[in-house]
Amino acid sequence: MQSQLQDEIFSALHISKAHFLDEMGLLLIHQQVAEYKMEVDFFEKKYQQSFAEFDACFQQDMADLALEDDWLAWRFAWDSLGYWQGLLAQARQ
């Protein structure tokens, strides 16, 4: 988009480019939180326990490799959710 057109749009909306970028960043963070929260919730419902409980059981019974794919996906979703929630908390300060 041309710079002059951008300036006109932001002026008409009564926002600055910096404010717009801040709002877009927050929107993207909320999107990531929602995505990973849905995945964590899916696994919690599937296994009827929290990730911490599932992880403890999984660590004790490493022989059950059938659960490894779910453990990896759940771990990634859990870690990612924590990361994005941390960024959201920083953004709110």
PASEBA-1860 file (N, C-alpha, C; in nm, 3 decimals):
! residues 93
1> MQSQLQDE> 0.085/-0.116/0.000/0.000/0.000/0.000/0.090/0.123/0.000 ~ 0.051/0.224/-0.068/0.130/0.345/-0.075/0.129/0.416/0.060 ~ 0.241/0.478/0.092/0.255/0.545/0.221/0.152/0.655/0.240 ~ 0.124/0.731/0.136/0.026/0.840/0.146/-0.113/0.783/0.174 ~ -0.147/0.674/0.109/-0.276/0.610/0.131/-0.285/0.555/0.274 ~ -0.178/0.497/0.322/-0.173/0.449/0.460/-0.197/0.564/0.557 ~ -0.127/0.674/0.535/-0.144/0.791/0.622/-0.289/0.839/0.622 ~ -0.351/0.839/0.505/-0.489/0.884/0.494/-0.584/0.790/0.569
9> IFSALHIS> -0.561/0.661/0.556/-0.645/0.562/0.625/-0.633/0.578/0.776 ~ -0.509/0.585/0.826/-0.489/0.597/0.970/-0.544/0.730/1.023 ~ -0.533/0.832/0.944/-0.588/0.962/0.984/-0.740/0.955/0.993 ~ -0.801/0.891/0.895/-0.947/0.878/0.894/-0.996/0.793/1.011 ~ -0.918/0.697/1.052/-0.955/0.610/1.164/-0.913/0.668/1.299 ~ -0.841/0.778/1.295/-0.792/0.845/1.416/-0.704/0.755/1.502 ~ -0.617/0.680/1.435/-0.519/0.598/1.506/-0.382/0.617/1.442 ~ -0.280/0.590/1.518/-0.145/0.600/1.464/-0.103/0.462/1.411
17> KAHFLDEM> 0.000/0.461/1.330/0.053/0.334/1.281/0.103/0.249/1.397 ~ 0.166/0.313/1.495/0.217/0.240/1.611/0.103/0.175/1.688 ~ -0.005/0.249/1.708/-0.122/0.194/1.778/-0.182/0.078/1.700 ~ -0.190/0.093/1.570/-0.243/-0.013/1.484/-0.158/-0.139/1.497 ~ -0.027/-0.123/1.492/0.063/-0.239/1.504/0.050/-0.304/1.642 ~ 0.036/-0.223/1.746/0.015/-0.278/1.880/-0.113/-0.361/1.886 ~ -0.220/-0.308/1.829/-0.348/-0.378/1.830/-0.342/-0.507/1.748 ~ -0.275/-0.502/1.635/-0.260/-0.623/1.552/-0.177/-0.727/1.626
25> GLLLIHQQ> -0.073/-0.684/1.695/0.008/-0.776/1.773/-0.075/-0.844/1.881 ~ -0.157/-0.766/1.951/-0.245/-0.825/2.054/-0.344/-0.923/1.992 ~ -0.398/-0.887/1.878/-0.491/-0.976/1.810/-0.425/-1.109/1.774 ~ -0.304/-1.103/1.724/-0.232/-1.225/1.688/-0.198/-1.308/1.811 ~ -0.162/-1.242/1.921/-0.134/-1.315/2.045/-0.260/-1.386/2.093 ~ -0.373/-1.314/2.094/-0.500/-1.377/2.136/-0.535/-1.496/2.047 ~ -0.507/-1.485/1.919/-0.534/-1.594/1.826/-0.450/-1.716/1.861 ~ -0.323/-1.696/1.891/-0.236/-1.807/1.927/-0.278/-1.870/2.060
33> VAEYKMEV> -0.314/-1.787/2.157/-0.361/-1.839/2.286/-0.484/-1.926/2.264 ~ -0.579/-1.878/2.186/-0.702/-1.954/2.161/-0.672/-2.086/2.091 ~ -0.583/-2.083/1.994/-0.550/-2.205/1.919/-0.488/-2.311/2.009 ~ -0.390/-2.272/2.089/-0.324/-2.370/2.174/-0.412/-2.411/2.292 ~ -0.497/-2.322/2.340/-0.590/-2.357/2.448/-0.688/-2.462/2.399 ~ -0.736/-2.450/2.276/-0.827/-2.550/2.220/-0.758/-2.687/2.212 ~ -0.632/-2.688/2.172/-0.560/-2.814/2.162/-0.537/-2.876/2.299 ~ -0.497/-2.795/2.397/-0.479/-2.844/2.534/-0.612/-2.897/2.588
41> DFFEKKYQ> -0.719/-2.823/2.567/-0.851/-2.867/2.613/-0.892/-2.999/2.548 ~ -0.860/-3.016/2.420/-0.891/-3.141/2.350/-0.825/-3.260/2.420 ~ -0.696/-3.248/2.450/-0.625/-3.358/2.514/-0.672/-3.380/2.658 ~ -0.704/-3.272/2.729/-0.755/-3.287/2.866/-0.888/-3.363/2.864 ~ -0.971/-3.334/2.767/-1.099/-3.404/2.756/-1.076/-3.550/2.714 ~ -0.987/-3.570/2.619/-0.959/-3.706/2.568/-0.909/-3.797/2.679 ~ -0.819/-3.747/2.763/-0.757/-3.830/2.866/-0.814/-3.805/3.006 ~ -0.909/-3.710/3.018/-0.974/-3.681/3.145/-0.874/-3.649/3.257
49> QSFAEFDA> -0.770/-3.573/3.221/-0.670/-3.531/3.319/-0.590/-3.415/3.263 ~ -0.518/-3.349/3.351/-0.433/-3.237/3.309/-0.307/-3.290/3.242 ~ -0.235/-3.200/3.175/-0.110/-3.242/3.113/-0.010/-3.289/3.218 ~ -0.005/-3.222/3.334/0.089/-3.261/3.440/0.063/-3.405/3.485 ~ -0.065/-3.440/3.501/-0.100/-3.577/3.541/-0.064/-3.676/3.432 ~ -0.098/-3.643/3.309/-0.066/-3.730/3.195/0.084/-3.747/3.181 ~ 0.157/-3.638/3.195/0.303/-3.641/3.182/0.365/-3.732/3.287 ~ 0.318/-3.724/3.410/0.372/-3.808/3.517/0.349/-3.956/3.485
57> CFQQDMAD> 0.230/-3.990/3.439/0.201/-4.128/3.401/0.286/-4.172/3.282 ~ 0.296/-4.086/3.185/0.374/-4.118/3.065/0.520/-4.140/3.101 ~ 0.576/-4.055/3.186/0.717/-4.068/3.225/0.742/-4.199/3.300 ~ 0.644/-4.245/3.377/0.659/-4.370/3.451/0.651/-4.491/3.360 ~ 0.574/-4.481/3.252/0.550/-4.595/3.163/0.597/-4.562/3.022 ~ 0.727/-4.539/3.008/0.783/-4.501/2.877/0.766/-4.612/2.773 ~ 0.732/-4.734/2.815/0.718/-4.845/2.721/0.597/-4.827/2.629 ~ 0.502/-4.746/2.671/0.380/-4.727/2.592/0.404/-4.618/2.487
65> LALEDDWL> 0.465/-4.658/2.378/0.499/-4.561/2.273/0.377/-4.520/2.191 ~ 0.266/-4.591/2.209/0.144/-4.553/2.138/0.096/-4.416/2.183 ~ 0.126/-4.380/2.307/0.086/-4.250/2.359/0.185/-4.139/2.328 ~ 0.300/-4.176/2.274/0.407/-4.077/2.254/0.365/-3.963/2.161 ~ 0.293/-3.994/2.053/0.250/-3.889/1.960/0.160/-3.788/2.030 ~ 0.065/-3.839/2.109/-0.022/-3.748/2.183/0.057/-3.670/2.287 ~ 0.149/-3.737/2.355/0.231/-3.668/2.455/0.309/-3.554/2.391 ~ 0.371/-3.580/2.275/0.449/-3.477/2.206/0.361/-3.360/2.162
73> AWRFAWDS> 0.246/-3.391/2.104/0.156/-3.285/2.058/0.102/-3.205/2.175 ~ 0.066/-3.274/2.282/0.012/-3.208/2.401/0.120/-3.123/2.467 ~ 0.241/-3.176/2.476/0.352/-3.102/2.536/0.380/-2.974/2.457 ~ 0.381/-2.986/2.324/0.405/-2.869/2.240/0.294/-2.765/2.260 ~ 0.169/-2.810/2.261/0.057/-2.719/2.280/0.063/-2.654/2.418 ~ 0.097/-2.731/2.520/0.107/-2.681/2.657/0.217/-2.575/2.669 ~ 0.334/-2.607/2.614/0.447/-2.512/2.618/0.415/-2.386/2.538 ~ 0.356/-2.404/2.422/0.321/-2.291/2.335/0.216/-2.202/2.401
81> LGYWQGLL> 0.117/-2.263/2.465/0.015/-2.186/2.535/0.079/-2.102/2.644 ~ 0.170/-2.161/2.720/0.239/-2.085/2.824/0.320/-1.970/2.768 ~ 0.386/-1.995/2.656/0.467/-1.890/2.591/0.379/-1.771/2.550 ~ 0.270/-1.801/2.480/0.183/-1.693/2.429/0.108/-1.623/2.542 ~ 0.071/-1.697/2.647/0.008/-1.634/2.762/0.107/-1.541/2.833 ~ 0.233/-1.580/2.836/0.337/-1.494/2.893/0.353/-1.365/2.813 ~ 0.352/-1.376/2.682/0.361/-1.255/2.598/0.238/-1.167/2.618 ~ 0.123/-1.227/2.633/0.000/-1.150/2.655/0.009/-1.076/2.788
89> AQARQ> 0.060/-1.142/2.890/0.075/-1.077/3.020/0.173/-0.958/3.011 ~ 0.281/-0.975/2.937/0.377/-0.866/2.917/0.312/-0.751/2.841 ~ 0.233/-0.783/2.742/0.169/-0.680/2.659/0.068/-0.599/2.739 ~ 0.010/-0.659/2.841/-0.091/-0.591/2.922/-0.030/-0.499/3.027 ~ 0.100/-0.511/3.049/0.166/-0.427/3.151/0.188/-0.287/3.102
END
